[in-house]
Amino acid sequence: MIQNYLTFTVAEHVYAINVSSVLEVLNFKVSTSVPCALPYIEGLIYSREQGITVVNLRKMFNLPEHEADKRTKIIVVEVQVPTDEVTNHIVLYGLVADSVQDVIQIYEETRIADAECLIPKEFISFVLNYEDKPLFVLDFNKLFEEPKTVNLEENLALVNM
């Protein structure tokens, strides 16, 4: 089956996301910081009268910092985040990429078993062979899961056993 993917780079590796989740690609712009946000949340920007949470993928994956330049882009994506009230709540995220490359068509049958990657494998849905190089397709469900909270009482009970 052929699927369309937007390819982009972060720390010289090529990643991809299904174009069905992409709303737009913006030139990098400075965001408004959010107090007490997670370290990889750059802040908020507005586009088309909607707030977008900007996520620095380099910070999220503990990669070396990279100063934004004219090639740096923000990929705006729609993510379904179920809440207690709404099962199909949509949140907009802006992924900071070193560069955006192209929209490509790929046969998902060209998956490869494994390849060396800079980010944790849990965030990768699968790896494709594209132009004789690995192409890492990100898993949105894992990428935007709520951070896990630690239950201290439960952990103390385990330690005291």
ROFI-435472 format. One record per atom (N, C-alpha, C): atom name; y, x, z. Coordinates in nm, 3 decimals, always signed. Layout:
NUDO, CA, Y, X, Z .
...
! end
This chain:
NUDO, N, -0.118, +0.084, +0.000 .
NUDO, CA, +0.000, +0.000, +0.000 .
NUDO, C, +0.125, +0.089, +0.000 .
NUDO, N, +0.220, +0.056, -0.083 .
NUDO, CA, +0.344, +0.134, -0.092 .
NUDO, C, +0.445, +0.079, +0.008 .
NUDO, N, +0.509, +0.170, +0.080 .
NUDO, CA, +0.615, +0.135, +0.174 .
NUDO, C, +0.738, +0.220, +0.143 .
NUDO, N, +0.856, +0.166, +0.173 .
NUDO, CA, +0.981, +0.241, +0.156 .
NUDO, C, +1.026, +0.297, +0.289 .
NUDO, N, +1.061, +0.425, +0.288 .
NUDO, CA, +1.105, +0.494, +0.410 .
NUDO, C, +1.236, +0.567, +0.385 .
NUDO, N, +1.320, +0.566, +0.487 .
NUDO, CA, +1.441, +0.648, +0.486 .
NUDO, C, +1.405, +0.780, +0.552 .
NUDO, N, +1.429, +0.890, +0.483 .
NUDO, CA, +1.396, +1.021, +0.540 .
NUDO, C, +1.523, +1.087, +0.590 .
NUDO, N, +1.508, +1.162, +0.699 .
NUDO, CA, +1.621, +1.232, +0.760 .
NUDO, C, +1.569, +1.355, +0.832 .
NUDO, N, +1.659, +1.446, +0.865 .
NUDO, CA, +1.619, +1.567, +0.935 .
NUDO, C, +1.678, +1.572, +1.075 .
NUDO, N, +1.600, +1.631, +1.163 .
NUDO, CA, +1.642, +1.666, +1.299 .
NUDO, C, +1.576, +1.799, +1.328 .
NUDO, N, +1.656, +1.899, +1.356 .
NUDO, CA, +1.605, +2.033, +1.386 .
NUDO, C, +1.511, +2.084, +1.277 .
NUDO, N, +1.551, +2.065, +1.153 .
NUDO, CA, +1.482, +2.117, +1.035 .
NUDO, C, +1.346, +2.054, +1.006 .
NUDO, N, +1.307, +1.951, +1.080 .
NUDO, CA, +1.187, +1.876, +1.049 .
NUDO, C, +1.229, +1.745, +0.982 .
NUDO, N, +1.144, +1.695, +0.893 .
NUDO, CA, +1.175, +1.572, +0.822 .
NUDO, C, +1.102, +1.456, +0.889 .
NUDO, N, +1.178, +1.351, +0.919 .
NUDO, CA, +1.125, +1.231, +0.982 .
NUDO, C, +1.153, +1.113, +0.890 .
NUDO, N, +1.088, +1.002, +0.918 .
NUDO, CA, +1.107, +0.883, +0.836 .
NUDO, C, +1.100, +0.759, +0.923 .
NUDO, N, +1.172, +0.658, +0.878 .
NUDO, CA, +1.163, +0.525, +0.939 .
NUDO, C, +1.156, +0.424, +0.825 .
NUDO, N, +1.085, +0.317, +0.850 .
NUDO, CA, +1.071, +0.214, +0.749 .
NUDO, C, +1.208, +0.152, +0.722 .
NUDO, N, +1.243, +0.137, +0.595 .
NUDO, CA, +1.376, +0.087, +0.560 .
NUDO, C, +1.398, -0.056, +0.607 .
NUDO, N, +1.293, -0.129, +0.635 .
NUDO, CA, +1.310, -0.267, +0.681 .
NUDO, C, +1.384, -0.274, +0.814 .
NUDO, N, +1.385, -0.165, +0.890 .
NUDO, CA, +1.454, -0.161, +1.019 .
NUDO, C, +1.596, -0.107, +1.009 .
NUDO, N, +1.631, -0.049, +0.894 .
NUDO, CA, +1.761, +0.018, +0.878 .
NUDO, C, +1.866, -0.081, +0.829 .
NUDO, N, +1.979, -0.087, +0.900 .
NUDO, CA, +2.089, -0.173, +0.857 .
NUDO, C, +2.188, -0.096, +0.771 .
NUDO, N, +2.222, +0.024, +0.814 .
NUDO, CA, +2.319, +0.104, +0.740 .
NUDO, C, +2.315, +0.248, +0.788 .
NUDO, N, +2.376, +0.336, +0.709 .
NUDO, CA, +2.391, +0.476, +0.747 .
NUDO, C, +2.541, +0.505, +0.751 .
NUDO, N, +2.587, +0.555, +0.865 .
NUDO, CA, +2.729, +0.582, +0.886 .
NUDO, C, +2.755, +0.732, +0.893 .
NUDO, N, +2.874, +0.772, +0.851 .
NUDO, CA, +2.917, +0.908, +0.879 .
NUDO, C, +2.930, +0.922, +1.030 .
NUDO, N, +2.904, +1.041, +1.081 .
NUDO, CA, +2.912, +1.062, +1.225 .
NUDO, C, +3.053, +1.036, +1.273 .
NUDO, N, +3.063, +0.968, +1.385 .
NUDO, CA, +3.192, +0.949, +1.451 .
NUDO, C, +3.170, +0.958, +1.601 .
NUDO, N, +3.271, +1.000, +1.670 .
NUDO, CA, +3.262, +1.015, +1.815 .
NUDO, C, +3.250, +0.876, +1.876 .
NUDO, N, +3.160, +0.864, +1.973 .
NUDO, CA, +3.135, +0.736, +2.038 .
NUDO, C, +3.208, +0.729, +2.171 .
NUDO, N, +3.221, +0.607, +2.221 .
NUDO, CA, +3.280, +0.584, +2.353 .
NUDO, C, +3.170, +0.604, +2.456 .
NUDO, N, +3.191, +0.696, +2.549 .
NUDO, CA, +3.086, +0.726, +2.646 .
NUDO, C, +3.063, +0.608, +2.740 .
NUDO, N, +2.940, +0.602, +2.791 .
NUDO, CA, +2.899, +0.495, +2.881 .
NUDO, C, +2.863, +0.559, +3.015 .
NUDO, N, +2.932, +0.522, +3.123 .
NUDO, CA, +2.899, +0.581, +3.254 .
NUDO, C, +2.756, +0.549, +3.295 .
NUDO, N, +2.692, +0.645, +3.358 .
NUDO, CA, +2.557, +0.631, +3.413 .
NUDO, C, +2.450, +0.604, +3.308 .
NUDO, N, +2.477, +0.638, +3.184 .
NUDO, CA, +2.377, +0.619, +3.077 .
NUDO, C, +2.275, +0.732, +3.083 .
NUDO, N, +2.161, +0.709, +3.019 .
NUDO, CA, +2.060, +0.814, +3.008 .
NUDO, C, +2.121, +0.934, +2.934 .
NUDO, N, +2.073, +1.055, +2.961 .
NUDO, CA, +2.136, +1.175, +2.903 .
NUDO, C, +2.140, +1.177, +2.750 .
NUDO, N, +2.047, +1.111, +2.684 .
NUDO, CA, +2.044, +1.113, +2.538 .
NUDO, C, +2.127, +1.002, +2.474 .
NUDO, N, +2.187, +0.916, +2.555 .
NUDO, CA, +2.275, +0.811, +2.503 .
NUDO, C, +2.415, +0.872, +2.488 .
NUDO, N, +2.458, +0.887, +2.362 .
NUDO, CA, +2.589, +0.945, +2.335 .
NUDO, C, +2.700, +0.849, +2.373 .
NUDO, N, +2.677, +0.719, +2.356 .
NUDO, CA, +2.779, +0.620, +2.386 .
NUDO, C, +2.767, +0.501, +2.294 .
NUDO, N, +2.880, +0.433, +2.272 .
NUDO, CA, +2.884, +0.314, +2.189 .
NUDO, C, +2.980, +0.332, +2.073 .
NUDO, N, +2.942, +0.276, +1.959 .
NUDO, CA, +3.033, +0.266, +1.845 .
NUDO, C, +3.031, +0.121, +1.800 .
NUDO, N, +3.127, +0.086, +1.716 .
NUDO, CA, +3.131, -0.049, +1.662 .
NUDO, C, +3.132, -0.041, +1.510 .
NUDO, N, +3.052, -0.127, +1.451 .
NUDO, CA, +3.047, -0.138, +1.306 .
NUDO, C, +3.019, -0.283, +1.273 .
NUDO, N, +3.096, -0.337, +1.181 .
NUDO, CA, +3.079, -0.478, +1.140 .
NUDO, C, +3.085, -0.572, +1.260 .
NUDO, N, +3.176, -0.539, +1.352 .
NUDO, CA, +3.202, -0.619, +1.472 .
NUDO, C, +3.082, -0.631, +1.565 .
NUDO, N, +2.995, -0.529, +1.562 .
NUDO, CA, +2.880, -0.527, +1.653 .
NUDO, C, +2.874, -0.394, +1.726 .
NUDO, N, +2.837, -0.400, +1.854 .
NUDO, CA, +2.821, -0.278, +1.933 .
NUDO, C, +2.688, -0.212, +1.902 .
NUDO, N, +2.692, -0.079, +1.891 .
NUDO, CA, +2.573, -0.002, +1.859 .
NUDO, C, +2.559, +0.110, +1.961 .
NUDO, N, +2.444, +0.119, +2.026 .
NUDO, CA, +2.416, +0.227, +2.120 .
NUDO, C, +2.374, +0.350, +2.041 .
NUDO, N, +2.447, +0.460, +2.057 .
NUDO, CA, +2.419, +0.582, +1.981 .
NUDO, C, +2.323, +0.670, +2.060 .
NUDO, N, +2.211, +0.706, +1.996 .
NUDO, CA, +2.105, +0.786, +2.058 .
NUDO, C, +2.101, +0.922, +1.990 .
NUDO, N, +2.116, +1.027, +2.070 .
NUDO, CA, +2.107, +1.163, +2.018 .
NUDO, C, +1.960, +1.205, +2.024 .
NUDO, N, +1.896, +1.209, +1.907 .
NUDO, CA, +1.752, +1.241, +1.904 .
NUDO, C, +1.725, +1.382, +1.953 .
NUDO, N, +1.817, +1.474, +1.930 .
NUDO, CA, +1.796, +1.612, +1.980 .
NUDO, C, +1.789, +1.612, +2.132 .
NUDO, N, +1.878, +1.540, +2.198 .
NUDO, CA, +1.875, +1.533, +2.344 .
NUDO, C, +1.752, +1.458, +2.393 .
NUDO, N, +1.716, +1.352, +2.323 .
NUDO, CA, +1.601, +1.271, +2.363 .
NUDO, C, +1.474, +1.355, +2.365 .
NUDO, N, +1.463, +1.447, +2.270 .
NUDO, CA, +1.342, +1.527, +2.257 .
NUDO, C, +1.360, +1.670, +2.308 .
NUDO, N, +1.466, +1.696, +2.384 .
NUDO, CA, +1.492, +1.828, +2.441 .
NUDO, C, +1.494, +1.939, +2.336 .
NUDO, N, +1.559, +1.914, +2.225 .
NUDO, CA, +1.575, +2.013, +2.119 .
NUDO, C, +1.711, +2.080, +2.135 .
NUDO, N, +1.729, +2.198, +2.075 .
NUDO, CA, +1.858, +2.267, +2.087 .
NUDO, C, +1.973, +2.182, +2.035 .
NUDO, N, +2.088, +2.195, +2.101 .
NUDO, CA, +2.207, +2.122, +2.060 .
NUDO, C, +2.248, +2.163, +1.918 .
NUDO, N, +2.315, +2.073, +1.849 .
NUDO, CA, +2.364, +2.099, +1.714 .
NUDO, C, +2.499, +2.029, +1.702 .
NUDO, N, +2.601, +2.105, +1.671 .
NUDO, CA, +2.733, +2.045, +1.657 .
NUDO, C, +2.738, +1.959, +1.531 .
NUDO, N, +2.795, +1.840, +1.544 .
NUDO, CA, +2.804, +1.750, +1.430 .
NUDO, C, +2.891, +1.812, +1.321 .
NUDO, N, +2.846, +1.794, +1.196 .
NUDO, CA, +2.923, +1.841, +1.082 .
NUDO, C, +2.928, +1.731, +0.978 .
NUDO, N, +2.973, +1.763, +0.857 .
NUDO, CA, +2.989, +1.659, +0.755 .
NUDO, C, +2.856, +1.599, +0.709 .
NUDO, N, +2.745, +1.667, +0.734 .
NUDO, CA, +2.613, +1.615, +0.697 .
NUDO, C, +2.553, +1.526, +0.804 .
NUDO, N, +2.604, +1.533, +0.927 .
NUDO, CA, +2.551, +1.454, +1.038 .
NUDO, C, +2.579, +1.305, +1.014 .
NUDO, N, +2.476, +1.224, +1.032 .
NUDO, CA, +2.487, +1.080, +1.007 .
NUDO, C, +2.435, +1.002, +1.127 .
NUDO, N, +2.473, +0.877, +1.131 .
NUDO, CA, +2.421, +0.783, +1.231 .
NUDO, C, +2.346, +0.674, +1.154 .
NUDO, N, +2.216, +0.666, +1.179 .
NUDO, CA, +2.131, +0.566, +1.113 .
NUDO, C, +2.124, +0.445, +1.205 .
NUDO, N, +2.180, +0.334, +1.161 .
NUDO, CA, +2.182, +0.212, +1.243 .
NUDO, C, +2.055, +0.134, +1.215 .
NUDO, N, +1.980, +0.109, +1.323 .
NUDO, CA, +1.852, +0.038, +1.312 .
NUDO, C, +1.850, -0.084, +1.404 .
NUDO, N, +1.772, -0.182, +1.363 .
NUDO, CA, +1.746, -0.301, +1.443 .
NUDO, C, +1.613, -0.284, +1.513 .
NUDO, N, +1.613, -0.308, +1.643 .
NUDO, CA, +1.489, -0.296, +1.720 .
NUDO, C, +1.469, -0.424, +1.801 .
NUDO, N, +1.349, -0.479, +1.795 .
NUDO, CA, +1.317, -0.595, +1.878 .
NUDO, C, +1.280, -0.546, +2.016 .
NUDO, N, +1.355, -0.594, +2.114 .
NUDO, CA, +1.330, -0.556, +2.253 .
NUDO, C, +1.312, -0.685, +2.332 .
NUDO, N, +1.187, -0.720, +2.362 .
NUDO, CA, +1.164, -0.845, +2.436 .
NUDO, C, +1.227, -0.839, +2.576 .
NUDO, N, +1.286, -0.949, +2.617 .
NUDO, CA, +1.340, -0.960, +2.752 .
NUDO, C, +1.269, -1.076, +2.822 .
NUDO, N, +1.301, -1.095, +2.948 .
NUDO, CA, +1.241, -1.207, +3.021 .
NUDO, C, +1.282, -1.341, +2.961 .
NUDO, N, +1.405, -1.346, +2.908 .
NUDO, CA, +1.457, -1.472, +2.854 .
NUDO, C, +1.424, -1.493, +2.707 .
NUDO, N, +1.426, -1.384, +2.628 .
NUDO, CA, +1.410, -1.396, +2.483 .
NUDO, C, +1.303, -1.299, +2.436 .
NUDO, N, +1.205, -1.349, +2.362 .
NUDO, CA, +1.096, -1.262, +2.319 .
NUDO, C, +1.132, -1.178, +2.196 .
NUDO, N, +1.229, -1.222, +2.116 .
NUDO, CA, +1.264, -1.145, +1.998 .
NUDO, C, +1.411, -1.101, +2.001 .
NUDO, N, +1.454, -1.050, +2.113 .
NUDO, CA, +1.591, -1.001, +2.131 .
NUDO, C, +1.611, -0.877, +2.042 .
NUDO, N, +1.718, -0.875, +1.963 .
NUDO, CA, +1.747, -0.765, +1.871 .
NUDO, C, +1.856, -0.676, +1.931 .
NUDO, N, +1.830, -0.545, +1.933 .
NUDO, CA, +1.927, -0.447, +1.980 .
NUDO, C, +1.955, -0.351, +1.865 .
NUDO, N, +2.081, -0.310, +1.851 .
NUDO, CA, +2.118, -0.214, +1.748 .
NUDO, C, +2.131, -0.076, +1.810 .
NUDO, N, +2.064, +0.021, +1.749 .
NUDO, CA, +2.074, +0.161, +1.792 .
NUDO, C, +2.123, +0.244, +1.674 .
NUDO, N, +2.200, +0.345, +1.704 .
NUDO, CA, +2.243, +0.442, +1.603 .
NUDO, C, +2.175, +0.575, +1.632 .
NUDO, N, +2.089, +0.619, +1.543 .
NUDO, CA, +2.016, +0.744, +1.561 .
NUDO, C, +2.095, +0.857, +1.498 .
NUDO, N, +2.130, +0.957, +1.577 .
NUDO, CA, +2.205, +1.072, +1.523 .
NUDO, C, +2.105, +1.165, +1.454 .
NUDO, N, +2.126, +1.186, +1.324 .
NUDO, CA, +2.040, +1.273, +1.245 .
NUDO, C, +2.124, +1.389, +1.191 .
NUDO, N, +2.062, +1.507, +1.179 .
NUDO, CA, +2.133, +1.621, +1.122 .
NUDO, C, +2.175, +1.594, +0.979 .
NUDO, N, +2.089, +1.523, +0.906 .
NUDO, CA, +2.121, +1.481, +0.769 .
NUDO, C, +2.030, +1.366, +0.731 .
NUDO, N, +2.077, +1.286, +0.638 .
NUDO, CA, +1.995, +1.180, +0.580 .
NUDO, C, +1.963, +1.223, +0.439 .
NUDO, N, +1.837, +1.208, +0.402 .
NUDO, CA, +1.795, +1.261, +0.273 .
NUDO, C, +1.788, +1.154, +0.166 .
NUDO, N, +1.692, +1.064, +0.176 .
NUDO, CA, +1.668, +0.972, +0.066 .
NUDO, C, +1.581, +0.856, +0.111 .
NUDO, N, +1.579, +0.752, +0.029 .
NUDO, CA, +1.481, +0.646, +0.047 .
NUDO, C, +1.368, +0.678, -0.050 .
NUDO, N, +1.248, +0.683, +0.004 .
NUDO, CA, +1.133, +0.720, -0.079 .
NUDO, C, +1.025, +0.614, -0.068 .
NUDO, N, +0.943, +0.607, -0.170 .
NUDO, CA, +0.826, +0.520, -0.168 .
NUDO, C, +0.704, +0.607, -0.143 .
NUDO, N, +0.624, +0.564, -0.047 .
NUDO, CA, +0.506, +0.643, -0.010 .
NUDO, C, +0.386, +0.551, +0.003 .
NUDO, N, +0.275, +0.600, -0.045 .
NUDO, CA, +0.148, +0.533, -0.020 .
NUDO, C, +0.105, +0.572, +0.121 .
NUDO, N, +0.086, +0.472, +0.204 .
NUDO, CA, +0.044, +0.503, +0.341 .
NUDO, C, -0.093, +0.566, +0.345 .
NUDO, N, -0.165, +0.558, +0.236 .
NUDO, CA, -0.297, +0.620, +0.230 .
NUDO, C, -0.287, +0.773, +0.230 .
NUDO, N, -0.168, +0.828, +0.214 .
NUDO, CA, -0.153, +0.973, +0.213 .
NUDO, C, -0.136, +1.028, +0.355 .
NUDO, N, -0.179, +0.953, +0.452 .
NUDO, CA, -0.172, +0.999, +0.591 .
NUDO, C, -0.255, +1.124, +0.610 .
NUDO, N, -0.206, +1.211, +0.697 .
NUDO, CA, -0.284, +1.329, +0.733 .
NUDO, C, -0.315, +1.322, +0.881 .
NUDO, N, -0.418, +1.394, +0.920 .
NUDO, CA, -0.468, +1.384, +1.057 .
NUDO, C, -0.367, +1.433, +1.160 .
NUDO, N, -0.309, +1.548, +1.137 .
NUDO, CA, -0.222, +1.605, +1.238 .
NUDO, C, -0.133, +1.712, +1.175 .
NUDO, N, -0.022, +1.738, +1.239 .
NUDO, CA, +0.068, +1.844, +1.196 .
NUDO, C, +0.153, +1.886, +1.316 .
NUDO, N, +0.196, +2.009, +1.315 .
NUDO, CA, +0.278, +2.059, +1.425 .
NUDO, C, +0.416, +1.996, +1.419 .
NUDO, N, +0.461, +1.947, +1.534 .
NUDO, CA, +0.588, +1.876, +1.541 .
NUDO, C, +0.663, +1.917, +1.666 .
NUDO, N, +0.797, +1.908, +1.661 .
NUDO, CA, +0.880, +1.946, +1.774 .
NUDO, C, +0.894, +1.838, +1.879 .
NUDO, N, +0.864, +1.713, +1.842 .
NUDO, CA, +0.881, +1.604, +1.937 .
NUDO, C, +0.745, +1.558, +1.989 .
NUDO, N, +0.742, +1.492, +2.104 .
NUDO, CA, +0.614, +1.445, +2.157 .
NUDO, C, +0.542, +1.352, +2.060 .
NUDO, N, +0.413, +1.371, +2.047 .
NUDO, CA, +0.332, +1.294, +1.952 .
NUDO, C, +0.333, +1.145, +1.982 .
NUDO, N, +0.359, +1.107, +2.105 .
NUDO, CA, +0.361, +0.965, +2.140 .
NUDO, C, +0.470, +0.888, +2.064 .
NUDO, N, +0.572, +0.960, +2.016 .
NUDO, CA, +0.680, +0.894, +1.943 .
NUDO, C, +0.656, +0.890, +1.793 .
NUDO, N, +0.542, +0.940, +1.749 .
NUDO, CA, +0.510, +0.943, +1.607 .
NUDO, C, +0.403, +0.839, +1.577 .
NUDO, N, +0.435, +0.752, +1.485 .
NUDO, CA, +0.340, +0.648, +1.445 .
NUDO, C, +0.227, +0.710, +1.363 .
NUDO, N, +0.262, +0.789, +1.264 .
NUDO, CA, +0.164, +0.862, +1.184 .
NUDO, C, +0.235, +0.970, +1.104 .
NUDO, N, +0.157, +1.057, +1.044 .
NUDO, CA, +0.210, +1.167, +0.965 .
NUDO, C, +0.161, +1.150, +0.823 .
NUDO, N, +0.254, +1.168, +0.730 .
NUDO, CA, +0.221, +1.157, +0.588 .
NUDO, C, +0.236, +1.293, +0.522 .
NUDO, N, +0.164, +1.311, +0.415 .
NUDO, CA, +0.181, +1.430, +0.332 .
NUDO, C, +0.277, +1.393, +0.221 .
NUDO, N, +0.396, +1.454, +0.222 .
NUDO, CA, +0.497, +1.424, +0.121 .
NUDO, C, +0.549, +1.555, +0.064 .
NUDO, N, +0.532, +1.573, -0.065 .
NUDO, CA, +0.573, +1.696, -0.133 .
NUDO, C, +0.515, +1.819, -0.063 .
NUDO, N, +0.389, +1.809, -0.026 .
NUDO, CA, +0.314, +1.917, +0.038 .
NUDO, C, +0.371, +1.960, +0.173 .
NUDO, N, +0.443, +1.869, +0.237 .
NUDO, CA, +0.496, +1.895, +0.371 .
NUDO, C, +0.467, +1.774, +0.459 .
NUDO, N, +0.457, +1.796, +0.591 .
NUDO, CA, +0.436, +1.680, +0.679 .
NUDO, C, +0.564, +1.598, +0.692 .
NUDO, N, +0.548, +1.469, +0.690 .
NUDO, CA, +0.658, +1.375, +0.708 .
NUDO, C, +0.621, +1.288, +0.828 .
NUDO, N, +0.700, +1.296, +0.934 .
NUDO, CA, +0.669, +1.229, +1.060 .
NUDO, C, +0.737, +1.092, +1.063 .
NUDO, N, +0.656, +0.987, +1.069 .
NUDO, CA, +0.708, +0.850, +1.074 .
NUDO, C, +0.719, +0.810, +1.221 .
NUDO, N, +0.842, +0.778, +1.264 .
NUDO, CA, +0.867, +0.747, +1.404 .
NUDO, C, +0.813, +0.609, +1.442 .
NUDO, N, +0.768, +0.597, +1.566 .
NUDO, CA, +0.718, +0.472, +1.623 .
NUDO, C, +0.829, +0.409, +1.707 .
NUDO, N, +0.893, +0.307, +1.651 .
NUDO, CA, +1.005, +0.242, +1.720 .
NUDO, C, +0.965, +0.183, +1.854 .
NUDO, N, +0.845, +0.127, +1.863 .
NUDO, CA, +0.804, +0.066, +1.989 .
NUDO, C, +0.806, +0.168, +2.102 .
NUDO, N, +0.757, +0.287, +2.077 .
NUDO, CA, +0.755, +0.391, +2.181 .
NUDO, C, +0.894, +0.451, +2.201 .
NUDO, N, +0.966, +0.469, +2.093 .
NUDO, CA, +1.097, +0.534, +2.099 .
NUDO, C, +1.195, +0.456, +2.185 .
NUDO, N, +1.187, +0.324, +2.178 .
NUDO, CA, +1.287, +0.243, +2.248 .
NUDO, C, +1.229, +0.160, +2.362 .
NUDO, N, +1.114, +0.202, +2.413 .
NUDO, CA, +1.061, +0.136, +2.532 .
NUDO, C, +1.157, +0.159, +2.648 .
NUDO, N, +1.156, +0.064, +2.739 .
NUDO, CA, +1.235, +0.082, +2.861 .
NUDO, C, +1.180, +0.202, +2.936 .
NUDO, N, +1.268, +0.287, +2.990 .
NUDO, CA, +1.216, +0.399, +3.069 .
NUDO, C, +1.132, +0.348, +3.184 .
NUDO, N, +1.024, +0.416, +3.208 .
NUDO, CA, +0.932, +0.376, +3.316 .
NUDO, C, +0.997, +0.405, +3.451 .
NUDO, N, +0.987, +0.307, +3.540 .
NUDO, CA, +1.037, +0.328, +3.675 .
NUDO, C, +0.920, +0.371, +3.763 .
NUDO, N, +0.951, +0.449, +3.863 .
NUDO, CA, +0.848, +0.499, +3.952 .
NUDO, C, +0.842, +0.410, +4.075 .
NUDO, N, +0.723, +0.365, +4.108 .
NUDO, CA, +0.702, +0.285, +4.228 .
NUDO, C, +0.669, +0.383, +4.341 .
NUDO, N, +0.769, +0.412, +4.426 .
NUDO, CA, +0.751, +0.512, +4.531 .
NUDO, C, +0.642, +0.475, +4.630 .
NUDO, N, +0.634, +0.349, +4.669 .
NUDO, CA, +0.532, +0.307, +4.765 .
NUDO, C, +0.392, +0.331, +4.708 .
NUDO, N, +0.375, +0.297, +4.581 .
NUDO, CA, +0.245, +0.316, +4.517 .
NUDO, C, +0.210, +0.465, +4.511 .
NUDO, N, +0.308, +0.548, +4.475 .
NUDO, CA, +0.283, +0.692, +4.466 .
NUDO, C, +0.255, +0.752, +4.603 .
NUDO, N, +0.326, +0.706, +4.707 .
NUDO, CA, +0.301, +0.757, +4.842 .
NUDO, C, +0.162, +0.718, +4.889 .
NUDO, N, +0.118, +0.597, +4.854 .
NUDO, CA, -0.017, +0.554, +4.893 .
NUDO, C, -0.122, +0.643, +4.828 .
NUDO, N, -0.098, +0.683, +4.703 .
NUDO, CA, -0.192, +0.771, +4.633 .
NUDO, C, -0.196, +0.909, +4.697 .
NUDO, N, -0.078, +0.959, +4.737 .
NUDO, CA, -0.069, +1.092, +4.797 .
NUDO, C, -0.138, +1.093, +4.933 .
NUDO, N, -0.125, +0.986, +5.011 .
NUDO, CA, -0.179, +0.979, +5.147 .
NUDO, C, -0.327, +0.947, +5.152 .
NUDO, N, -0.391, +0.926, +5.038 .
NUDO, CA, -0.534, +0.893, +5.037 .
NUDO, C, -0.618, +1.011, +5.076 .
! end
